[in-house]
Amino acid sequence: MVAFFKAGASTSCVLLLLLFSGCSTMASWWADDESPAIRPASASIPLATPEHANGIEVQWQVDLDQRKPASPSGFSEPFVARTASGERIVAGAQDRRVRIYDVQGHEINRIALDQACESGGLQLTNGLVIMGDVGGHLYGVDVDHGVIVWRQDLPSVLMSEPVALDDGFVIQTADNRIYRFAADGKKLWSYSGTAGGLSMRLTPAPLVRDGQIFAAFSNGDVVSLKPDSGSLLWKRQLILNNNAVVLSELRVPVATPVLIPAVESNAKEDMLLVPIFQGDLVFLSKLDGSRLIERALSLKSSPLLMDSQLFTADASGALSALDAATGETLWKQQLSRGELTGPVLWHGELWVADDQGKVYRLNRDGKILSDIQLSGRIDRSPVATEGGVLVRNSLGTLYKLN
């Protein structure tokens, strides 16, 4: 069975269609077996090994989803909220709850939602936390008191994280729409992109930078919008032929675009970097969206921009450093036979994970310092906090590592 998103389709139909199988690399993104599939090794590309004996330690782990046998895999991404009582870790779960933990992993509260929560989260300046469920509901949550302050109903699913804009926020839903909301949950405007056909469970978030909103849609359109009205500034189509009939042939953006300022990259102009899973890494002009550079590189998470370099963790298991101005490879380290997510920066080091449950810690020259094998799959990027790195696997376990 394959998954199709249609404009106006009911949320329940979308969720049923998301449970597919038999599709090459992506079939296992939603597999529920306890042992991740291991791809055959290729002798032509040796895997790197840790240089030092000091390993990654598990500070704590919790059963986030209260997962039952044959339950769907979980995809929510934890995030950190700051409250009057200190730092709190907030994560949605398959059992229709949002759970709130302290930094030691002790559950402080849980908040019931209408449906399972698969989105990331955002804390607004007024302290409210924004999250969505797979029933198309959007919530403003008071994590200090464990209550829902407001709720909005959407025609589609929020799978990515909300993004702050002034005192409110913007979101991108699975049906290729962008919404701007005020902090009290009032919708200010919406922009409707062209509906896609075959699609995936992961969706990008909008990027808000320099007085513009940038978004990459599942049909291959990339748009720039005015934040005050949602009016279109420019639109470019990056996938000229996307008539895939199985997910293994699908090219689709699933990672949030990245802005590369010219002053940081030494390029001639500001560029928008758009990763396309099973497709290309495309550099666009921020001014009008024209194509500047393309690299044949498949990513399912956003590159990390630091000091004129782009660090990319790709779907073939390699971590690379690219020149941010030209896209040329500076170095490449083969870590895994699986699909990587990340990297994130914690204490000056790069952390990545793969879809076989392994987490890697590397220095900025690509040398592996340590790794750890966890259970299940890891399909969301690790999350850096003040005290460690959060990793959430497909089996509903939330880990804090250091």
N, C-alpha and C positions, 0 to 999 in steps of 0.2 A: 504494500500500500504506500502511496506517496502523499506528500502533504501539499495542499494548495491553499493559499490565502486569497480569498475573493473579497472585493469591496462589498460591505453590507452583509457578509455572512455572519451567522450567529456565532457567539463565542463558543458555545458548546460544540458546534460542528468543527470549529477550528481546532479545538483541543483534541477531538477524536482523530482528526486527520493528522495531527502531529505525531501520533504513535505509529511509526512506520518501521519496516525492516527490509533486509535484502538489498541494501544500497551501498555497496563498496565501502569507502572510508567512513562515511557519515552514518551508516546503519547503526554502529555501536555507540553513537552519541547518546542514545536513549536506551541502551541495553540495560537490563536489570540483573544480569548474572553477577555473582560475587567476584568472579575472577575476570579481570580485563583481558581482552584478546591481545595476544602478542604477535606482532608482525614478524615474518622471517627476516633475519639479519642479512645485510648486504656486505659481503666481504670487501667491496671496493671502497666503502666509507667506514673506517674504524671509528668506534665511539670513544669519546674522551673519558678519562677516569679522574677521580679526585686526586689532588696533589698531596693533601695533608690528611692526617688521621682524625682530626677534630670533625665530628659530624654535626648534623642538624638534630636538635633535641625537640621532643614534643613537650611543651609546657603543660598542656592539657588538651583533652578532646571531649566533646559532648555529642550526644545523639540529638541532632537538631530536628530531624523530621519525624521521630518516633515511627520509623518506617516499618511497614508490614510487608510480608512476602508478596512479590509481584507488584509492588507499588511503583509508580512512575519514578524515574530518576529525578533528582532535585537540581535546580539550576539557579536558585537565588544566590545573590552575591552579598556577603556580609559587609557592613560598614560601621564606622565609629561615629557615635554621637557624644556630644559633651553636655553634661547636665550639671545641676547644682551639686549633685552628689559625686561627681567625677566622671571619668570616661566610661562610656557604655558601648558594648558591642551589640548591634541590632541585626537580626537576620530573619527573613521569611522562611516558611517551611511548608512541606507538603500536607501537613495535618491541619491546615487552615489557621495557623497561628503565626504571629510575629513574636519571636523570643528575644528577651533582653538579658544580657549577661554583664557581670562586672569583668574587670581585666583578669581575674583569676579563674574565669569560666563558671562562676556560680550563677545560676539562673535567678534573676531578680523578679522578673515579671513575664507574663505572656498575654498577648492580646488576640482575641478571636476575630478573624475576618470571615467574609462570606465564602471565599474559595482559597485554594492554595496560593501562596505568594511566591512568584518566580522573578520578581523585579529586584533591582538594587534599591538603594535608598538615598535620601538627601535630607540633611537637617537645615532648615531655614533660619534666618536671623532671629525670628521670634521663638525659636526652640522646637517648633513642630517638626516631626519627621514625616516625609512623604514616601509612600510605598503604594504598589498596585497589586491586585490579585488577578488570577487567570480568568475570572468571571467578568473582567472589564470594569472593575471598580477601583477608584483612586481614593486614597485615605490620607488625611492629615492626623497624625498620631502624637499624643502627648506621652512620651516615654517615661517621664518622671512619675506620672500618675497612672499610667497604663490604660488610657482611655482614647477612644476615637473622637476627635473634635469635629471633623466634618468628613463627608463622603460625596464623591461625584461618580456618576455612571458614564462610562465610555462605550463607544460602539465596537471597540477592539481591545486587544490585550497589551498591557505594558510589560515588556520583558527586559528592557534595559533600565538604566538608572535615570531619575530626574536630574535636571541640571539647573543650577541657580541662575536667576536673572533678576537683578535688583533685589527687591524684597520677596519676589515670587520665584517662579520656576517655569521651565519648558520641559515637555516630554515628547518622545517619538513612539508611536504605537505600531503594532505589527501590520496594520493596513496602510502604512505609508502616509500617516498624518502627523503633523506637528501641532501641539497645543501650547498656548501660554496661559498660565494661571496666576492669579494673585495669591498672597499668602493665606487668605481666608477661604481658598478653594473656588473663587469666582473665575469662570473662564473669560479671558480677555479677547482672544482670537484663536482661530485655527487655520491651518493650511493643509489642503488635501492634495497629496501627490497622486500619480497614476498608480492604480492597484497593480500588484505583481501577480504572477501565477504561482509556479512552484517556489516554495520558500523554505525557511528554516526556523528553528525555535529561538535561536539567538538573533537579536537585532541590535544595531548600533544605537548609541545615544546621540542627541544633537551636540554640536560644539558651539559654544558662545564665546566669541573673541572679537575684540576691536570693533564693537558696535555692529556685529553681524551674527546671524545664526547660520551655521552650516549643517547640512544633513545629507546622508547617503541612504537611498532607498533600495528596497529589494529588487526593484525592476531595473536598477542600474543608473537611475537619475541621481545627480548630485545638485543640490540647490543652495543658494545663498538668500536669506530672508532678512527683512528689516525687523528688528526686535519690537518696535513700537506698534507695528500694524500687521506683521506677517506678510507684507507685500514681497513679491518676488524681485530680487535683484538680478540674478542670473541662474540659468539651469544648463547642465551638461549631461549627456548620456554617455556612460563609460562602457556599457556592455552592449555591443551592437547586435549580437546574436545570443540570446539567452533562452532559446526554445528547448530547454532540457526536459527530458521525460523521466529521468531518474536523478536522485540527489548527487550521485557520483559525478554527474556531468554538469551540475549546477555551479555557476559562478555568481556569487552574491556577496555584498558587503555585510559583514557581521560585526566589524570592529568600528569604533568611533573614529572619525577623521582626526588628523593632527595638524595644527598650524605650525609652519616653520618660518619664523620671522627672518628677514634678510640679515638683520644685524646679528643674529645668532648663528646663521649658516654661512654667511659671506656670499650668498647667492645674489643675483641681480635684483630679485624682487621677493616679496612674501609669497609663500607657496602653501597650498592645502594638500596634505597627503591623505589619499584615500586607499585603504587596503581592501582588496577583493579576494575573498576566500576562493581557492581553486582558480584564481585569475591573476591579475597583475597588481603591483603596487604602483599607483598612479599619482604623479605630482601635477597639480593644477595651479594655474595663476589665481591668487586670491582676488585679483582685480576683476576678472571676467570669466574665470573657470576654464580658460583654454589649457590644452594639454601641453606640458613642458617636458616631462620625463616619464618613462615607464620602465618598470622592472618586472620580470616574470618571477614573482614571489608570492606565495599563498600564505596569508595571515588570517587568524581568527581572533587576534587581540591587537590592540593599538601599539605601535612602536613607541619607544621611550626616547625623547630628544634631550641630549645633554652635550654641552660643549662642542657644538657643530657636528655631533655624531648622532645617528639614529640606530638604536639597538632594537633588533627585530628577532622575535621568536617565531619560527615558521612551522608550517604544517608538515614539513618533512623531517622535523626533529633537530633543526640547526639553529643556533644562536649566532647572529651576525652583527657586525658594526658597519654601518654605511656612512659615507660622506653625505651630510645633510644637504649640501648644495648640488651635488651631482648624482647621488644615488649609487655611486660606485662602492663596491665591497672593500672594506679596509681589512677585516679578518672574519673568519667563519669557523665556528666550533660545532662539530656534530655531537649532539648530546644523546639522542634517542632515536628509535625507529617510530615513535609516535608523534602526534600533533602537539606542539608546544603552546602554552599560554604564558603571557607576561611579555617582557620582564617588568618587574617593579624594583624600585631602589629602596633598600633598607640598610642604614648604617654604612653607606657608601658602596654597597655590594649589590649585585644583580640577582634576583630570585625569579626562577621560572619553574613551571610544572608541566608534566605531559599527561596524555590521556591514558597512560598505563599506571597512573598513581604515583609517579616519582617526582620529587621536588629537588631542585638543584640550586646551589648557592655558588656564585662565581664572582671573580673580581672584574674590573672594567676592561681588562685585557682578554677576557674570555677564558681564563684559567678556572677550572672547577676546584672550589675549595672544599665542598662537602656535598653529600646528597642523602636522601632518605626515601625509602620505599613505603608508601601508604597503601591502603586498600582502595578498591574502586577506581573510578575515572576522575580526572580533574579537567574540567572544561571551561571554568572561569579563571581569570587571572588571580594570582595571590593578591592579598590586600595588606599593605604595610600599615602598622600601627606604631605607637610610641614604644610599646614593650615587646613587639614581635611581629610575625607575619601570619596572617589568617589564611587558611586554605579550606575550602569546602568541597567535599567529593560528591559523586553521584549517588552514594548510598546514604546520604543524610548525615554524615559525620563532619563536624566543624573542628578543625585543629588550630591550635596556636603554636607556632614554631619559633625557635630562635637558634 
